Amino acid sequence: MYRLAEVDEKKDLGVILTDDLKAGRQCREAARKAVKVFRTIKRHFTRLNKAAFLILYKSYVRSLLECSIQAWHGLLVSGKI
């Protein structure tokens, strides 16, 4: 007979699912990646005007922060957690 292994978290389609369904780990990982990309932009593009910075920020950093927020928003709004 086979036994299923018990896990604390699982990454599925880029979303980190924990056993208590809290979004904390997902948010920390998204913020860590966004800060890394933001620092890379600051390091490599030293002379940016505001318009160019906004294009880079919206394209690379903001997209990482908004990643999979729809999945967690539904859980938090419904009041199930």
C-alpha positions as CSV (number, residue, x, y, z in Angstrom):
1,M,0.0,0.0,0.0
2,Y,1.3,3.5,-0.9
3,R,1.4,6.3,1.6
4,L,1.3,9.9,0.5
5,A,4.1,12.1,1.8
6,E,3.0,15.1,3.9
7,V,4.4,18.4,2.7
8,D,4.4,21.9,4.2
9,E,4.4,23.8,0.9
10,K,4.1,23.1,-2.8
11,K,4.9,25.3,-5.8
12,D,2.3,24.9,-8.5
13,L,2.1,27.1,-11.6
14,G,4.4,29.6,-9.9
15,V,2.2,30.0,-6.8
16,I,3.5,28.7,-3.5
17,L,0.8,26.9,-1.7
18,T,1.3,26.3,2.1
19,D,-0.6,23.8,4.3
20,D,-2.4,26.7,6.1
21,L,-3.1,28.6,2.8
22,K,-1.5,31.8,4.0
23,A,0.0,34.2,1.4
24,G,3.1,35.2,3.4
25,R,5.6,32.9,1.7
26,Q,4.3,33.8,-1.8
27,C,4.6,37.6,-1.0
28,R,8.1,37.3,0.5
29,E,9.3,35.4,-2.6
30,A,7.7,37.9,-5.0
31,A,9.2,40.8,-3.1
32,R,12.6,39.2,-3.0
33,K,12.6,38.8,-6.8
34,A,11.3,42.3,-7.4
35,V,14.0,43.9,-5.2
36,K,16.6,41.9,-7.1
37,V,15.4,43.1,-10.4
38,F,15.0,46.7,-9.1
39,R,18.6,46.7,-7.9
40,T,19.8,45.4,-11.3
41,I,18.0,48.2,-13.0
42,K,19.5,50.8,-10.7
43,R,23.0,49.3,-11.2
44,H,22.9,49.1,-15.0
45,F,20.9,52.2,-15.9
46,T,22.6,55.0,-13.9
47,R,21.2,57.9,-15.9
48,L,17.4,57.4,-16.4
49,N,14.8,60.0,-16.7
50,K,11.4,59.5,-15.0
51,A,9.7,58.2,-18.1
52,A,12.3,55.6,-18.9
53,F,12.4,54.5,-15.3
54,L,8.6,54.0,-15.2
55,I,8.7,51.9,-18.4
56,L,11.4,49.6,-16.9
57,Y,9.6,49.5,-13.5
58,K,6.2,48.7,-14.9
59,S,7.6,46.1,-17.3
60,Y,9.9,44.2,-14.9
61,V,9.4,45.0,-11.2
62,R,5.6,45.6,-11.0
63,S,4.8,42.5,-13.0
64,L,6.7,40.4,-10.4
65,L,4.8,42.0,-7.5
66,E,1.5,41.4,-9.2
67,C,2.3,37.8,-9.9
68,S,-0.5,35.5,-8.8
69,I,-2.2,38.1,-6.6
70,Q,-5.5,37.1,-8.1
71,A,-5.3,33.6,-6.6
72,W,-4.6,34.9,-3.1
73,H,-7.1,37.8,-3.3
74,G,-10.0,35.5,-3.8
75,L,-9.1,33.5,-0.7
76,L,-8.7,36.6,1.5
77,V,-11.9,38.4,0.3
78,S,-14.2,35.5,0.8
79,G,-13.4,35.3,4.5
80,K,-12.6,31.6,4.5
81,I,-9.2,32.2,6.0
